[in-house]
Amino acid sequence: MAVGDGDGLKRAMRWLSDRRLEDPKAKRADLIQEAGSKFDLTPLELQYLYDNWK
């Protein structure tokens, strides 16, 4: 399993930050799952977000 070119991950992180500003009470895990689907993230990229996105 490898991380892709990182473009999807970068877009996902931007989207996650925007979503968090819009709805600070949104559940972190739900947002990460939605980002995974929206940006077609790999399992490794999803794990990176779970481990590092706060």
PDB file of N, CA, C and O in Angstrom:
ATOM      1  N   MET A   1       0.838  -1.175   0.000  1.00  0.00           N
ATOM      2  CA  MET A   1       0.000   0.000   0.000  1.00  0.00           C
ATOM      3  C   MET A   1       0.885   1.241   0.000  1.00  0.00           C
ATOM      4  O   MET A   1       1.785   1.368   0.830  1.00  0.00           O
ATOM      5  N   ALA A   2       0.633   2.139  -0.914  1.00  0.00           N
ATOM      6  CA  ALA A   2       1.451   3.350  -0.986  1.00  0.00           C
ATOM      7  C   ALA A   2       0.557   4.572  -1.058  1.00  0.00           C
ATOM      8  O   ALA A   2      -0.588   4.505  -1.506  1.00  0.00           O
ATOM      9  N   VAL A   3       1.099   5.673  -0.612  1.00  0.00           N
ATOM     10  CA  VAL A   3       0.396   6.945  -0.728  1.00  0.00           C
ATOM     11  C   VAL A   3       0.533   7.378  -2.177  1.00  0.00           C
ATOM     12  O   VAL A   3       1.604   7.250  -2.771  1.00  0.00           O
ATOM     13  N   GLY A   4      -0.554   7.891  -2.748  1.00  0.00           N
ATOM     14  CA  GLY A   4      -0.535   8.346  -4.136  1.00  0.00           C
ATOM     15  C   GLY A   4       0.321   9.586  -4.290  1.00  0.00           C
ATOM     16  O   GLY A   4       1.267   9.794  -3.530  1.00  0.00           O
ATOM     17  N   ASP A   5      -0.009  10.408  -5.270  1.00  0.00           N
ATOM     18  CA  ASP A   5       0.787  11.606  -5.529  1.00  0.00           C
ATOM     19  C   ASP A   5       0.593  12.680  -4.466  1.00  0.00           C
ATOM     20  O   ASP A   5       1.301  13.687  -4.466  1.00  0.00           O
ATOM     21  N   GLY A   6      -0.351  12.478  -3.570  1.00  0.00           N
ATOM     22  CA  GLY A   6      -0.575  13.425  -2.477  1.00  0.00           C
ATOM     23  C   GLY A   6      -1.541  14.528  -2.818  1.00  0.00           C
ATOM     24  O   GLY A   6      -1.960  15.270  -1.930  1.00  0.00           O
ATOM     25  N   ASP A   7      -1.914  14.662  -4.096  1.00  0.00           N
ATOM     26  CA  ASP A   7      -2.823  15.733  -4.492  1.00  0.00           C
ATOM     27  C   ASP A   7      -4.187  15.569  -3.825  1.00  0.00           C
ATOM     28  O   ASP A   7      -4.748  16.534  -3.307  1.00  0.00           O
ATOM     29  N   GLY A   8      -4.715  14.355  -3.840  1.00  0.00           N
ATOM     30  CA  GLY A   8      -6.003  14.105  -3.204  1.00  0.00           C
ATOM     31  C   GLY A   8      -5.945  14.357  -1.710  1.00  0.00           C
ATOM     32  O   GLY A   8      -6.887  14.888  -1.122  1.00  0.00           O
ATOM     33  N   LEU A   9      -4.844  13.977  -1.106  1.00  0.00           N
ATOM     34  CA  LEU A   9      -4.661  14.183   0.329  1.00  0.00           C
ATOM     35  C   LEU A   9      -4.610  15.674   0.656  1.00  0.00           C
ATOM     36  O   LEU A   9      -5.206  16.115   1.638  1.00  0.00           O
ATOM     37  N   LYS A  10      -3.908  16.440  -0.153  1.00  0.00           N
ATOM     38  CA  LYS A  10      -3.841  17.895   0.061  1.00  0.00           C
ATOM     39  C   LYS A  10      -5.216  18.532  -0.078  1.00  0.00           C
ATOM     40  O   LYS A  10      -5.610  19.366   0.737  1.00  0.00           O
ATOM     41  N   ARG A  11      -5.945  18.131  -1.121  1.00  0.00           N
ATOM     42  CA  ARG A  11      -7.299  18.675  -1.315  1.00  0.00           C
ATOM     43  C   ARG A  11      -8.211  18.256  -0.163  1.00  0.00           C
ATOM     44  O   ARG A  11      -9.034  19.045   0.303  1.00  0.00           O
ATOM     45  N   ALA A  12      -8.062  17.023   0.290  1.00  0.00           N
ATOM     46  CA  ALA A  12      -8.878  16.538   1.404  1.00  0.00           C
ATOM     47  C   ALA A  12      -8.595  17.331   2.677  1.00  0.00           C
ATOM     48  O   ALA A  12      -9.520  17.680   3.410  1.00  0.00           O
ATOM     49  N   MET A  13      -7.339  17.612   2.937  1.00  0.00           N
ATOM     50  CA  MET A  13      -6.991  18.368   4.149  1.00  0.00           C
ATOM     51  C   MET A  13      -7.556  19.790   4.084  1.00  0.00           C
ATOM     52  O   MET A  13      -8.033  20.320   5.088  1.00  0.00           O
ATOM     53  N   ARG A  14      -7.500  20.393   2.920  1.00  0.00           N
ATOM     54  CA  ARG A  14      -8.098  21.721   2.752  1.00  0.00           C
ATOM     55  C   ARG A  14      -9.610  21.661   2.995  1.00  0.00           C
ATOM     56  O   ARG A  14     -10.179  22.502   3.690  1.00  0.00           O
ATOM     57  N   TRP A  15     -10.240  20.643   2.402  1.00  0.00           N
ATOM     58  CA  TRP A  15     -11.682  20.471   2.552  1.00  0.00           C
ATOM     59  C   TRP A  15     -12.049  20.213   4.018  1.00  0.00           C
ATOM     60  O   TRP A  15     -13.022  20.769   4.528  1.00  0.00           O
ATOM     61  N   LEU A  16     -11.263  19.368   4.686  1.00  0.00           N
ATOM     62  CA  LEU A  16     -11.524  19.080   6.099  1.00  0.00           C
ATOM     63  C   LEU A  16     -11.429  20.345   6.950  1.00  0.00           C
ATOM     64  O   LEU A  16     -12.257  20.565   7.834  1.00  0.00           O
ATOM     65  N   SER A  17     -10.437  21.159   6.689  1.00  0.00           N
ATOM     66  CA  SER A  17     -10.282  22.408   7.446  1.00  0.00           C
ATOM     67  C   SER A  17     -11.472  23.328   7.222  1.00  0.00           C
ATOM     68  O   SER A  17     -11.986  23.930   8.165  1.00  0.00           O
ATOM     69  N   ASP A  18     -11.911  23.436   5.969  1.00  0.00           N
ATOM     70  CA  ASP A  18     -13.073  24.274   5.663  1.00  0.00           C
ATOM     71  C   ASP A  18     -14.323  23.747   6.350  1.00  0.00           C
ATOM     72  O   ASP A  18     -15.091  24.513   6.934  1.00  0.00           O
ATOM     73  N   ARG A  19     -14.522  22.436   6.277  1.00  0.00           N
ATOM     74  CA  ARG A  19     -15.706  21.827   6.901  1.00  0.00           C
ATOM     75  C   ARG A  19     -15.701  22.044   8.410  1.00  0.00           C
ATOM     76  O   ARG A  19     -16.744  22.304   9.010  1.00  0.00           O
ATOM     77  N   ARG A  20     -14.530  21.937   9.014  1.00  0.00           N
ATOM     78  CA  ARG A  20     -14.410  22.105  10.469  1.00  0.00           C
ATOM     79  C   ARG A  20     -14.753  23.546  10.871  1.00  0.00           C
ATOM     80  O   ARG A  20     -15.356  23.779  11.918  1.00  0.00           O
ATOM     81  N   LEU A  21     -14.363  24.505  10.027  1.00  0.00           N
ATOM     82  CA  LEU A  21     -14.712  25.904  10.292  1.00  0.00           C
ATOM     83  C   LEU A  21     -16.218  26.120  10.178  1.00  0.00           C
ATOM     84  O   LEU A  21     -16.807  26.866  10.959  1.00  0.00           O
ATOM     85  N   GLU A  22     -16.835  25.458   9.195  1.00  0.00           N
ATOM     86  CA  GLU A  22     -18.276  25.572   8.999  1.00  0.00           C
ATOM     87  C   GLU A  22     -19.056  24.927  10.138  1.00  0.00           C
ATOM     88  O   GLU A  22     -20.090  25.444  10.561  1.00  0.00           O
ATOM     89  N   ASP A  23     -18.562  23.805  10.627  1.00  0.00           N
ATOM     90  CA  ASP A  23     -19.267  23.049  11.657  1.00  0.00           C
ATOM     91  C   ASP A  23     -18.269  22.482  12.674  1.00  0.00           C
ATOM     92  O   ASP A  23     -17.863  21.325  12.566  1.00  0.00           O
ATOM     93  N   PRO A  24     -17.878  23.291  13.655  1.00  0.00           N
ATOM     94  CA  PRO A  24     -16.871  22.853  14.625  1.00  0.00           C
ATOM     95  C   PRO A  24     -17.265  21.613  15.426  1.00  0.00           C
ATOM     96  O   PRO A  24     -16.398  20.935  15.977  1.00  0.00           O
ATOM     97  N   LYS A  25     -18.542  21.315  15.495  1.00  0.00           N
ATOM     98  CA  LYS A  25     -18.990  20.161  16.276  1.00  0.00           C
ATOM     99  C   LYS A  25     -19.089  18.879  15.454  1.00  0.00           C
ATOM    100  O   LYS A  25     -19.435  17.822  15.983  1.00  0.00           O
ATOM    101  N   ALA A  26     -18.787  18.974  14.166  1.00  0.00           N
ATOM    102  CA  ALA A  26     -18.842  17.785  13.308  1.00  0.00           C
ATOM    103  C   ALA A  26     -17.839  16.746  13.820  1.00  0.00           C
ATOM    104  O   ALA A  26     -16.740  17.090  14.255  1.00  0.00           O
ATOM    105  N   LYS A  27     -18.231  15.490  13.761  1.00  0.00           N
ATOM    106  CA  LYS A  27     -17.365  14.421  14.248  1.00  0.00           C
ATOM    107  C   LYS A  27     -16.191  14.221  13.290  1.00  0.00           C
ATOM    108  O   LYS A  27     -16.362  14.089  12.078  1.00  0.00           O
ATOM    109  N   ARG A  28     -15.014  14.204  13.869  1.00  0.00           N
ATOM    110  CA  ARG A  28     -13.770  14.068  13.124  1.00  0.00           C
ATOM    111  C   ARG A  28     -13.776  12.818  12.241  1.00  0.00           C
ATOM    112  O   ARG A  28     -13.432  12.895  11.061  1.00  0.00           O
ATOM    113  N   ALA A  29     -14.157  11.686  12.792  1.00  0.00           N
ATOM    114  CA  ALA A  29     -14.149  10.425  12.044  1.00  0.00           C
ATOM    115  C   ALA A  29     -15.120  10.479  10.861  1.00  0.00           C
ATOM    116  O   ALA A  29     -14.814   9.975   9.781  1.00  0.00           O
ATOM    117  N   ASP A  30     -16.286  11.088  11.067  1.00  0.00           N
ATOM    118  CA  ASP A  30     -17.258  11.199   9.976  1.00  0.00           C
ATOM    119  C   ASP A  30     -16.710  12.065   8.846  1.00  0.00           C
ATOM    120  O   ASP A  30     -16.877  11.740   7.670  1.00  0.00           O
ATOM    121  N   LEU A  31     -16.053  13.170   9.206  1.00  0.00           N
ATOM    122  CA  LEU A  31     -15.477  14.050   8.192  1.00  0.00           C
ATOM    123  C   LEU A  31     -14.371  13.336   7.415  1.00  0.00           C
ATOM    124  O   LEU A  31     -14.279  13.470   6.195  1.00  0.00           O
ATOM    125  N   ILE A  32     -13.544  12.588   8.115  1.00  0.00           N
ATOM    126  CA  ILE A  32     -12.454  11.880   7.445  1.00  0.00           C
ATOM    127  C   ILE A  32     -13.019  10.831   6.491  1.00  0.00           C
ATOM    128  O   ILE A  32     -12.522  10.688   5.374  1.00  0.00           O
ATOM    129  N   GLN A  33     -14.038  10.102   6.906  1.00  0.00           N
ATOM    130  CA  GLN A  33     -14.650   9.110   6.020  1.00  0.00           C
ATOM    131  C   GLN A  33     -15.249   9.775   4.779  1.00  0.00           C
ATOM    132  O   GLN A  33     -15.108   9.270   3.666  1.00  0.00           O
ATOM    133  N   GLU A  34     -15.912  10.906   4.981  1.00  0.00           N
ATOM    134  CA  GLU A  34     -16.501  11.628   3.854  1.00  0.00           C
ATOM    135  C   GLU A  34     -15.402  12.111   2.904  1.00  0.00           C
ATOM    136  O   GLU A  34     -15.548  12.021   1.685  1.00  0.00           O
ATOM    137  N   ALA A  35     -14.313  12.617   3.460  1.00  0.00           N
ATOM    138  CA  ALA A  35     -13.189  13.071   2.633  1.00  0.00           C
ATOM    139  C   ALA A  35     -12.589  11.905   1.856  1.00  0.00           C
ATOM    140  O   ALA A  35     -12.207  12.055   0.696  1.00  0.00           O
ATOM    141  N   GLY A  36     -12.507  10.744   2.499  1.00  0.00           N
ATOM    142  CA  GLY A  36     -11.968   9.566   1.828  1.00  0.00           C
ATOM    143  C   GLY A  36     -12.760   9.204   0.589  1.00  0.00           C
ATOM    144  O   GLY A  36     -12.188   8.866  -0.447  1.00  0.00           O
ATOM    145  N   SER A  37     -14.077   9.274   0.696  1.00  0.00           N
ATOM    146  CA  SER A  37     -14.934   8.977  -0.450  1.00  0.00           C
ATOM    147  C   SER A  37     -14.859  10.076  -1.504  1.00  0.00           C
ATOM    148  O   SER A  37     -14.743   9.805  -2.699  1.00  0.00           O
ATOM    149  N   LYS A  38     -14.925  11.300  -1.044  1.00  0.00           N
ATOM    150  CA  LYS A  38     -14.957  12.452  -1.949  1.00  0.00           C
ATOM    151  C   LYS A  38     -13.678  12.578  -2.766  1.00  0.00           C
ATOM    152  O   LYS A  38     -13.728  12.931  -3.945  1.00  0.00           O
ATOM    153  N   PHE A  39     -12.532  12.294  -2.153  1.00  0.00           N
ATOM    154  CA  PHE A  39     -11.249  12.487  -2.820  1.00  0.00           C
ATOM    155  C   PHE A  39     -10.556  11.183  -3.187  1.00  0.00           C
ATOM    156  O   PHE A  39      -9.380  11.182  -3.551  1.00  0.00           O
ATOM    157  N   ASP A  40     -11.289  10.064  -3.090  1.00  0.00           N
ATOM    158  CA  ASP A  40     -10.788   8.749  -3.479  1.00  0.00           C
ATOM    159  C   ASP A  40      -9.433   8.453  -2.838  1.00  0.00           C
ATOM    160  O   ASP A  40      -8.469   8.108  -3.521  1.00  0.00           O
ATOM    161  N   LEU A  41      -9.381   8.592  -1.526  1.00  0.00           N
ATOM    162  CA  LEU A  41      -8.130   8.390  -0.802  1.00  0.00           C
ATOM    163  C   LEU A  41      -7.847   6.900  -0.597  1.00  0.00           C
ATOM    164  O   LEU A  41      -8.761   6.083  -0.485  1.00  0.00           O
ATOM    165  N   THR A  42      -6.583   6.581  -0.552  1.00  0.00           N
ATOM    166  CA  THR A  42      -6.170   5.204  -0.293  1.00  0.00           C
ATOM    167  C   THR A  42      -6.325   4.916   1.203  1.00  0.00           C
ATOM    168  O   THR A  42      -6.434   5.845   2.004  1.00  0.00           O
ATOM    169  N   PRO A  43      -6.334   3.648   1.579  1.00  0.00           N
ATOM    170  CA  PRO A  43      -6.381   3.329   3.015  1.00  0.00           C
ATOM    171  C   PRO A  43      -5.226   3.954   3.794  1.00  0.00           C
ATOM    172  O   PRO A  43      -5.405   4.376   4.937  1.00  0.00           O
ATOM    173  N   LEU A  44      -4.064   4.013   3.195  1.00  0.00           N
ATOM    174  CA  LEU A  44      -2.906   4.615   3.857  1.00  0.00           C
ATOM    175  C   LEU A  44      -3.102   6.125   4.059  1.00  0.00           C
ATOM    176  O   LEU A  44      -2.735   6.670   5.100  1.00  0.00           O
ATOM    177  N   GLU A  45      -3.676   6.782   3.067  1.00  0.00           N
ATOM    178  CA  GLU A  45      -3.953   8.217   3.191  1.00  0.00           C
ATOM    179  C   GLU A  45      -5.004   8.467   4.270  1.00  0.00           C
ATOM    180  O   GLU A  45      -4.895   9.418   5.045  1.00  0.00           O
ATOM    181  N   LEU A  46      -6.020   7.608   4.314  1.00  0.00           N
ATOM    182  CA  LEU A  46      -7.031   7.729   5.371  1.00  0.00           C
ATOM    183  C   LEU A  46      -6.402   7.554   6.741  1.00  0.00           C
ATOM    184  O   LEU A  46      -6.701   8.307   7.668  1.00  0.00           O
ATOM    185  N   GLN A  47      -5.535   6.566   6.871  1.00  0.00           N
ATOM    186  CA  GLN A  47      -4.871   6.336   8.154  1.00  0.00           C
ATOM    187  C   GLN A  47      -4.027   7.544   8.546  1.00  0.00           C
ATOM    188  O   GLN A  47      -3.967   7.908   9.721  1.00  0.00           O
ATOM    189  N   TYR A  48      -3.381   8.159   7.574  1.00  0.00           N
ATOM    190  CA  TYR A  48      -2.595   9.363   7.839  1.00  0.00           C
ATOM    191  C   TYR A  48      -3.499  10.455   8.433  1.00  0.00           C
ATOM    192  O   TYR A  48      -3.122  11.121   9.397  1.00  0.00           O
ATOM    193  N   LEU A  49      -4.674  10.627   7.858  1.00  0.00           N
ATOM    194  CA  LEU A  49      -5.595  11.645   8.378  1.00  0.00           C
ATOM    195  C   LEU A  49      -6.050  11.296   9.794  1.00  0.00           C
ATOM    196  O   LEU A  49      -6.093  12.168  10.662  1.00  0.00           O
ATOM    197  N   TYR A  50      -6.387  10.040  10.032  1.00  0.00           N
ATOM    198  CA  TYR A  50      -6.796   9.634  11.382  1.00  0.00           C
ATOM    199  C   TYR A  50      -5.682   9.896  12.404  1.00  0.00           C
ATOM    200  O   TYR A  50      -5.945  10.305  13.535  1.00  0.00           O
ATOM    201  N   ASP A  51      -4.448   9.654  11.987  1.00  0.00           N
ATOM    202  CA  ASP A  51      -3.316   9.803  12.903  1.00  0.00           C
ATOM    203  C   ASP A  51      -2.873  11.245  13.091  1.00  0.00           C
ATOM    204  O   ASP A  51      -2.365  11.598  14.155  1.00  0.00           O
ATOM    205  N   ASN A  52      -3.057  12.088  12.074  1.00  0.00           N
ATOM    206  CA  ASN A  52      -2.419  13.405  12.091  1.00  0.00           C
ATOM    207  C   ASN A  52      -3.338  14.612  11.999  1.00  0.00           C
ATOM    208  O   ASN A  52      -2.942  15.704  12.407  1.00  0.00           O
ATOM    209  N   TRP A  53      -4.546  14.456  11.480  1.00  0.00           N
ATOM    210  CA  TRP A  53      -5.419  15.627  11.318  1.00  0.00           C
ATOM    211  C   TRP A  53      -6.149  15.891  12.631  1.00  0.00           C
ATOM    212  O   TRP A  53      -6.877  15.037  13.138  1.00  0.00           O
ATOM    213  N   LYS A  54      -5.945  17.066  13.160  1.00  0.00           N
ATOM    214  CA  LYS A  54      -6.566  17.434  14.427  1.00  0.00           C
ATOM    215  C   LYS A  54      -7.343  18.715  14.297  1.00  0.00           C
ATOM    216  O   LYS A  54      -7.936  19.179  15.271  1.00  0.00           O
TER     217      LYS A  54
END
